Amino acid sequence: MTATMSVTIVAADHPIWSGQARSVTIPAAEGGMGILPDHEPVLTLIRKGTVSVIEPDGARRSFDVGDGFISFDSNRLTAAVDRGQASAGAAAEG
């Protein structure tokens, strides 16, 4: 069984997506950053860009986001951004 983590992406005025993932790539302020299950705890700023989520079945979701931050601890990742939406051509919101 593939290890997963809980992911929640929220904008200032609405939820964007939440679900399980086997990996997430974020546009960290210092450059792209990948997060896998059991990653060490981290709190970092993110910049405008794309958050990519790989779901447990291998499906990829992409979200265009504005500036914000991510928090990861105990296999729970939360991305709080000033604005965001599913990227054009991405899978439907879950």
C-alpha positions, -999 to +999 in steps of 0.1 A: +000+000+000+013+035-009+018+059+019-004+090+017-009+123+035-040+145+040-039+177+019-060+208+023-057+238+000-076+269+010-079+305-003-087+335+018-123+333+008-130+297-001-118+261+001-100+250-031-094+212-026-089+186+001-081+149-001-054+123+001-021+125-018+011+105-022+031+137-031+027+174-034+050+199-052+048+236-041+062+268-054+082+276-022+097+311-019+132+296-022+122+274-053+102+243-060+098+219-031+084+184-030+066+169+000+062+132+005+044+114+034+065+113+066+085+144+055+099+163+085+076+191+098+079+223+078+064+257+077+074+278+046+062+307+024+050+299-011+048+323-040+025+326-069+027+295-090+013+260-093+007+234-065+007+199-080-009+170-062-004+133-071-034+113-057-031+078-044-043+064-078-016+084-097-040+111-109-025+145-110-042+177-100-028+212-104-039+244-088-029+280-097-022+298-064-012+332-051+012+339-023+007+322+010+023+295+032+022+257+038+024+238+070+032+201+071+032+180+102+021+144+111+012+137+074-011+167+072-003+194+047-022+227+047-017+253+020-032+287+028-031+311-001-045+346-009-062+331-040-064+299-060-082+277-084-079+244-103-056+249-133-072+248-167-075+212-179-069+198-144-092+172-129-124+183-114-124+196-079-128+168-053 
